[in-house]
């Protein structure tokens, strides 16, 4: 999902269409709330569900310029509250899967909850 958003931004697409899942939708809405992507819209019904994510550009450059996946099926990465640090000196974002749901690093620090580190985005 992150690679598709990055690649769509690199070729200046207005939006990207992805297969729908609850986790992807939660991550996309969290990214929209933080201002990294525009609107997130569910499309389709029953078996064929898709979601369309509109991209944001500033001065002709995509808002999402890079990302790093942290937790993988072969190696899960868990962060406690004290382990959550700013990404790229505050210009990036850390996304966590917590008991409170999908949260950014700042929200997790405010709620004093840790979890599985999904990815960093900048």
C-alpha positions in Angstrom: 0.0 0.0 0.0 2.8 2.4 0.9 4.7 1.7 -2.2 1.6 2.3 -4.4 1.0 5.6 -2.7 4.7 6.6 -3.2 4.8 5.5 -6.8 1.5 7.3 -7.6 2.9 10.5 -6.2 6.1 10.1 -8.2 4.2 10.1 -11.5 1.8 12.8 -10.3 -1.4 10.8 -10.2 -4.4 12.4 -8.6 -5.5 9.3 -6.7 -4.7 5.6 -6.2 -7.2 2.7 -6.1 -6.4 -0.2 -3.8 -8.1 -3.4 -2.6 -10.1 -2.7 0.5 -9.3 -4.2 3.9 -10.1 -3.0 7.4 -6.5 -2.5 8.3 -5.7 -0.6 5.1 -8.7 1.6 5.5 -7.8 2.4 9.2 -4.2 3.3 8.1 -5.5 5.4 5.2 -7.9 7.3 7.4 -5.1 7.9 10.0 -2.9 9.2 7.2 -5.7 11.5 6.0 -6.2 12.8 9.5 -2.5 13.6 9.7 -2.5 15.4 6.3 -0.4 12.9 4.3 -3.2 12.0 1.9 -6.5 13.6 0.9 -9.8 11.8 1.2 -10.3 8.1 1.5 -13.4 6.7 -0.2 -14.8 3.1 -0.1 -16.1 1.8 -3.4 -17.8 -1.4 -4.4 -20.0 -3.9 -2.5 -19.8 -7.4 -1.2 -16.9 -9.3 -2.9 -15.2 -6.6 -4.9 -14.4 -3.8 -2.5 -11.9 -1.0 -3.4 -10.8 2.2 -1.8 -9.7 5.3 -3.5 -7.1 7.5 -1.9 -6.6 11.0 -3.2 -3.1 12.4 -3.0 -1.9 15.8 -1.8 0.8 17.8 -3.6 2.5 21.0 -2.3 4.5 23.1 -4.8 4.3 20.2 -7.3 5.9 17.7 -4.9 3.9 14.8 -3.4 3.3 15.0 0.4 4.5 11.4 0.8 8.1 11.3 -0.4 9.2 8.2 1.4 8.4 5.4 3.8 10.0 2.5 5.7 8.1 -0.6 6.8 9.1 -1.6 10.3 7.1 -4.6 11.3 7.1 -7.6 9.0 5.7 -11.1 9.4 9.2 -12.5 9.9 10.1 -9.8 12.5 7.5 -8.0 14.5 8.6 -4.7 16.1 6.9 -3.5 19.3 7.4 0.0 20.8 6.6 1.0 24.3 5.6 4.6 25.1 9.2 5.4 26.0 10.5 4.0 22.7 8.3 6.4 20.5 10.6 9.1 19.2 10.0 11.8 16.5 10.6 10.7 12.9 13.0 12.8 10.8 13.2 15.5 13.5 9.4 15.9 13.6 8.9 16.0 9.8 7.8 12.4 9.6 5.2 10.1 11.2 5.3 6.8 13.0 2.2 4.6 12.7 1.4 2.1 15.4 -1.2 -0.7 15.8 -2.3 -0.3 19.4 -5.1 -1.7 21.6 -6.7 1.8 21.0 -6.6 1.2 17.2 -4.3 2.5 14.5 -2.5 5.6 16.0 0.3 8.0 15.0 3.3 8.2 17.3 2.1 11.5 18.7 -1.3 10.2 19.6 0.1 7.1 21.1 2.4 9.2 23.3 -0.5 11.3 24.5 -2.6 8.3 25.3 0.4 6.6 26.9 0.0 3.4 24.9 2.5 1.4 22.9 2.0 -1.3 20.2 3.3 -2.8 17.0 5.2 -0.3 14.9 3.8 -0.6 11.3 5.8 2.0 9.4 7.5 5.4 9.2 6.4 7.9 6.6 7.8 11.3 5.6 
